[in-house]
């Protein structure tokens, strides 16, 4: 059976649900904000994406201040009334209030329960009652086979939806499908109700020296590259690929352009695009690839645009571990589970404390991309004195800013 039967493509429509009949999803995984107060929630068990319209509570945008929640589990458990271990699915930031939204699996009254919570900077956690919210639903056709597993017990349907991104009135859904070519990228107009397109994706993987059609996109972002709307997609082990959006037509078999090999033995977690201002207020645009096993990779949009216009990689890397392609800057974002663009000044991340195992919800200032309070260095000793020169003055001012961000105003040195 081929993946792209015409009847299946034409029937890949959104199912509209009566708001009064909305139900809590069987699972709550990936999150993505759409227009207005719409929150997309992926349900891998039902191979669907629901669009919930959140209540408009009239809150003004929060000031650009940092999150410093260093032990999230008890806050979430208390809000849910849960016991035992929490499993976090994804993180998204509300485009207006800049509050965090997190999907989580918890055990409540002895039953495994999937929920979405909102979190403010002061640690207030509120569970969303999804059953009361107006919603519409998109159902994935040709979902991954339920009788296929990986490594004995990882079900293939868990890869039916591997990432979501909303751009220009469309929801992009990556994942695995049944059929000859498993890797699939769907383009779904929103509001749901219009036929979606489903394209199979093939890439050249320079670390493996082969064309690949099965492995799905693991993380992606849709960005504008010199006027061309383009999906920037990262795969396991870790090719980075560009796919022009206008090539994603119904039934198309699309070959992405491999613009980088970022390193082997790694799974990308998130690809996000954002702007950052320098000390003079000049904005620069970036794409950030956040990885599970490696440093994060920061790429300027200008370099990404040039790489997308170049021929791309077509030869294997010379040795295991070699990187190739577009220039990247490694960032010390470690232990990170999820990252989102918080606001003009910060990225927001969920990460595990490697010593205690606590899940943290913390902000990283753009331009520095690390938290000063993670380290004990020469600067921390009480008898340390900054030198009286322009460079040392700049370091002191920069460190004072980070100390204030991270909740240590008493450590500021004048």
C-alpha positions in Angstrom: 0.0 0.0 0.0 1.5 3.4 -1.0 1.4 6.3 1.4 -0.2 8.9 -0.8 -3.4 7.4 -2.1 -5.4 10.2 -3.7 -8.5 9.3 -1.8 -6.6 9.4 1.5 -5.2 12.8 0.7 -8.5 14.3 -0.3 -10.1 13.0 2.9 -7.4 14.3 5.2 -9.7 17.0 6.6 -10.1 18.6 9.9 -13.0 17.4 12.1 -14.9 20.2 13.7 -16.1 19.6 17.2 -19.0 21.3 18.9 -17.5 23.5 21.7 -20.1 22.1 24.1 -18.9 18.6 23.3 -15.2 19.2 23.8 -13.3 16.5 25.6 -10.0 16.2 27.4 -7.5 14.6 25.0 -6.4 11.0 25.6 -2.9 12.3 25.7 -1.4 15.8 25.7 2.1 16.1 24.2 3.3 18.8 21.8 2.1 22.3 22.3 2.0 25.3 19.9 0.3 28.7 20.0 -1.6 29.8 17.0 -3.4 33.1 16.3 -5.1 34.9 19.2 -5.7 32.7 22.2 -5.5 29.4 20.3 -3.4 26.6 21.8 -2.7 23.5 19.7 -2.4 20.3 21.6 -1.1 17.1 19.9 -2.7 13.9 21.0 -0.5 11.0 19.8 -2.9 8.3 21.1 -5.7 9.6 18.9 -3.3 10.8 16.1 -4.9 14.2 16.2 -4.3 17.9 17.0 -6.9 19.9 18.9 -7.1 23.7 18.7 -8.4 25.1 22.0 -9.5 28.7 22.3 -8.3 29.9 25.7 -10.3 32.4 27.7 -9.4 36.0 27.2 -8.7 37.1 30.7 -7.6 40.6 29.7 -4.2 40.3 31.3 -1.7 42.8 29.9 1.7 41.5 28.6 4.1 40.7 31.4 7.2 42.7 31.7 10.3 41.1 30.3 11.4 39.4 33.5 13.0 36.0 34.1 11.4 32.8 35.4 13.4 31.4 38.3 11.4 28.3 39.4 14.0 25.8 40.5 11.7 22.9 41.6 8.6 22.6 39.4 7.4 19.2 40.5 5.8 20.1 43.8 4.1 23.2 42.3 2.5 21.2 39.5 1.6 18.2 41.7 -0.1 20.5 44.2 -2.1 22.1 41.4 -3.1 18.8 39.9 -3.6 16.9 43.2 -1.3 14.2 41.8 1.1 11.7 43.4 4.3 10.2 42.1 6.4 11.0 39.1 5.5 13.7 36.6 6.3 13.3 32.9 6.5 16.6 31.0 5.5 16.7 27.4 6.2 20.2 26.0 6.5 23.9 26.7 5.0 26.9 25.0 4.8 30.6 25.8 1.6 32.6 25.5 2.3 35.3 22.8 0.6 38.1 24.9 0.9 37.3 28.6 4.2 35.5 28.2 3.1 32.9 30.7 4.3 29.4 30.3 2.1 26.5 29.2 3.3 23.0 29.9 1.8 19.6 29.1 2.2 16.9 31.7 1.3 13.3 32.5 0.5 12.6 36.1 -1.1 10.0 38.3 -4.3 11.4 39.9 -6.5 9.2 42.1 -4.6 6.2 40.8 -5.3 7.0 37.1 -2.8 8.2 34.5 -4.0 11.6 33.5 -2.9 14.0 30.8 -3.1 17.7 31.5 -2.0 21.2 30.4 -1.1 23.8 33.0 -0.3 27.5 32.9 2.6 28.8 35.0 3.4 32.4 36.0 6.8 33.8 37.1 5.7 33.8 40.8 5.1 30.0 40.6 1.3 30.0 40.3 0.2 26.9 38.5 -3.3 26.5 37.1 -4.7 23.4 35.3 -6.7 24.2 32.1 -10.1 22.5 32.0 -9.8 21.6 28.3 -13.3 20.0 28.4 -14.9 23.5 28.8 -13.0 25.2 26.0 -14.2 25.8 22.4 -12.2 23.5 20.2 -11.7 22.1 16.7 -9.8 19.0 15.8 -7.5 17.8 13.0 -7.2 14.0 12.6 -4.0 12.6 11.0 -4.7 10.2 8.1 -2.3 7.2 7.6 -1.1 7.3 11.1 1.9 5.0 12.0 1.1 1.3 12.4 0.1 0.3 15.9 1.7 -3.1 15.5 5.2 -1.7 14.8 7.5 -1.1 17.8 11.1 0.1 18.2 13.5 -1.3 20.8 10.9 -3.8 21.9 8.4 -1.4 23.5 8.4 2.0 21.8 5.2 2.1 19.7 5.5 3.6 16.2 2.3 5.8 16.9 4.4 7.7 19.4 6.2 9.2 16.3 2.9 10.0 14.4 3.4 13.6 15.5 7.0 14.6 16.3 6.7 18.4 16.1 4.3 21.3 15.4 4.8 24.8 14.1 2.3 27.5 13.2 3.2 30.0 10.5 1.3 32.2 8.0 -2.2 30.7 8.7 -1.0 27.1 8.6 -0.1 24.4 11.1 2.8 22.2 10.1 2.8 18.7 11.5 5.8 16.4 11.1 5.9 12.7 11.9 5.8 9.1 10.7 3.1 7.6 8.5 2.3 4.2 7.1 3.4 3.3 3.6 6.5 3.2 1.5 7.9 6.5 2.6 7.4 7.0 6.3 8.7 10.5 7.0 5.8 12.9 6.4 5.3 16.7 6.7 1.7 17.9 6.7 0.5 21.4 6.0 -2.9 22.1 7.6 -4.8 25.4 7.0 -6.2 27.0 10.1 -9.0 27.4 11.1 -9.4 23.7 10.4 -12.0 22.7 7.8 -10.0 22.9 4.6 -8.2 20.0 3.0 -4.6 19.6 4.3 -1.6 18.5 2.2 0.6 15.6 3.1 4.1 15.2 1.6 6.7 12.5 2.0 10.2 13.8 2.8 13.5 12.4 1.7 16.9 13.7 2.8 20.6 12.9 2.3 22.2 12.1 5.7 25.9 12.8 5.3 26.9 11.1 8.6 25.2 7.9 7.4 26.1 8.4 3.7 22.6 7.5 2.5 19.3 8.9 1.4 16.7 8.5 4.1 12.9 8.4 3.9 11.8 6.7 7.1 13.3 8.8 9.9 11.0 11.7 10.7 11.7 15.3 11.3 12.3 15.6 15.1 12.1 19.4 15.5 11.4 22.2 13.0 10.6 25.9 12.6 9.1 27.7 9.6 11.1 30.8 8.8 11.5 33.4 6.0 14.7 32.9 4.1 15.1 35.8 1.6 11.4 36.0 1.0 11.0 32.2 0.7 8.9 30.5 3.5 11.0 27.6 4.5 10.9 24.7 7.0 14.1 24.3 8.8 14.1 20.7 10.0 16.5 18.8 12.3 16.8 15.0 12.4 18.3 12.5 14.7 22.1 12.2 14.4 21.9 15.4 13.3 21.3 16.6 9.8 19.8 20.0 9.3 17.6 20.4 6.3 15.7 23.2 4.5 12.4 22.5 2.7 10.6 25.3 0.8 7.0 25.4 2.0 5.6 25.8 -1.6 7.0 22.4 -2.4 4.7 20.8 0.2 1.8 19.9 -2.1 -0.7 17.1 -1.7 1.0 13.8 -2.5 4.4 15.3 -3.3 7.6 13.5 -2.6 10.0 16.2 -1.5 13.7 16.0 -1.2 15.0 18.4 1.4 18.3 20.2 1.1 20.9 19.1 3.7 22.7 22.2 4.8 24.6 20.9 7.8 25.7 17.9 9.8 25.7 19.0 13.4 27.1 15.9 15.1 26.4 12.2 15.6 24.6 10.4 18.5 22.2 13.1 19.2 18.4 13.9 19.1 17.4 17.5 18.5 14.7 18.7 20.9 13.6 22.1 19.6 14.2 24.4 16.6 13.2 27.9 17.4 13.6 31.3 15.6 14.0 34.5 17.4 15.4 38.1 17.4 18.0 39.5 19.8 19.2 43.0 20.3 22.8 44.0 20.9 24.0 46.7 23.3 23.3 49.3 20.7 19.8 48.1 20.1 20.4 46.5 16.7 18.3 43.4 16.1 19.7 40.2 14.7 17.8 37.1 13.7 18.7 33.6 14.6 17.6 30.0 14.5 18.5 27.8 17.5 18.8 24.0 17.4 18.5 22.7 21.0 19.9 19.2 21.4 19.5 16.4 23.9 23.0 15.0 23.9 25.1 18.0 22.6 25.5 21.7 23.0 22.8 23.8 21.3 23.6 25.3 17.9 23.0 29.0 17.2 22.8 30.0 13.5 22.4 33.5 12.2 19.5 33.9 9.8 21.9 35.4 7.2 24.1 32.3 7.3 21.1 30.1 7.1 19.7 32.0 4.1 23.1 31.6 2.3 23.2 27.9 3.0 19.7 27.4 1.7 20.7 29.1 -1.6 23.9 26.9 -1.9 23.9 23.4 -3.4 23.8 21.6 0.0 25.7 18.6 1.2 26.1 15.6 -1.1 29.2 13.8 0.2 29.7 11.9 3.5 31.6 13.5 6.4 35.2 12.4 6.5 35.0 10.7 9.9 32.6 9.9 12.7 31.9 13.1 14.6 32.9 15.5 11.9 30.5 18.4 11.3 29.9 20.2 8.0 27.8 22.8 6.4 26.4 26.1 7.7 28.4 27.8 10.5 27.1 27.4 14.0 28.0 28.8 17.4 27.8 26.2 20.2 25.9 27.4 23.3 26.1 25.9 26.8 22.5 24.9 27.1 22.7 21.5 28.9 20.2 19.3 30.6 17.5 21.1 28.7 14.2 19.3 28.0 12.4 22.1 26.1 13.0 25.7 25.0 10.7 28.4 23.8 11.1 32.1 22.8 9.9 33.9 25.9 10.0 37.6 24.9 12.3 40.2 23.5 15.0 39.6 26.2 14.7 35.9 27.3 14.5 32.3 26.2 12.5 30.1 28.5 13.7 26.5 29.2 12.7 23.5 31.2 15.7 21.5 32.4 16.8 19.0 35.0 19.2 19.8 37.8 21.9 17.2 37.3 22.5 17.0 41.1 19.0 16.8 42.5 16.9 15.8 39.5 14.5 18.7 40.0 12.8 20.1 37.0 13.4 23.8 36.6 11.6 26.4 34.6 14.2 29.2 34.1 15.0 32.0 31.7 18.2 32.5 29.8 19.0 36.1 28.7 19.4 36.3 24.9 23.0 37.1 24.0 24.5 35.3 27.0 22.6 32.0 26.8 23.8 30.8 30.2 22.8 31.4 33.9 25.6 32.9 36.0 24.2 31.3 39.2 25.1 27.9 37.7 28.8 28.5 38.4 31.1 29.3 41.2 34.1 31.1 39.8 36.8 33.7 40.6 34.2 36.4 40.5 32.2 34.9 43.4 34.8 35.1 46.1 34.1 37.9 48.6 37.5 39.5 48.3 37.4 39.7 44.5 37.7 43.2 43.1 37.0 44.1 39.5 39.9 46.0 37.8 39.4 49.6 37.0 39.4 49.3 33.2 36.7 49.4 30.5 36.7 45.6 29.9 36.3 44.8 33.6 33.7 47.4 34.0 31.7 45.8 31.2 32.0 42.4 32.8 30.8 43.7 36.1 27.8 45.4 34.6 26.9 42.3 32.6 27.2 40.1 35.6 25.2 42.5 37.7 22.4 42.3 35.1 22.4 38.5 35.2 22.4 38.5 39.0 19.3 40.6 39.0 17.7 38.4 36.4 18.3 35.3 38.4 17.1 36.6 41.7 20.3 37.5 43.4 20.2 41.3 43.8 22.3 41.0 47.0 25.2 39.8 45.0 25.4 42.9 42.8 28.8 44.6 43.0 29.1 48.4 42.5 
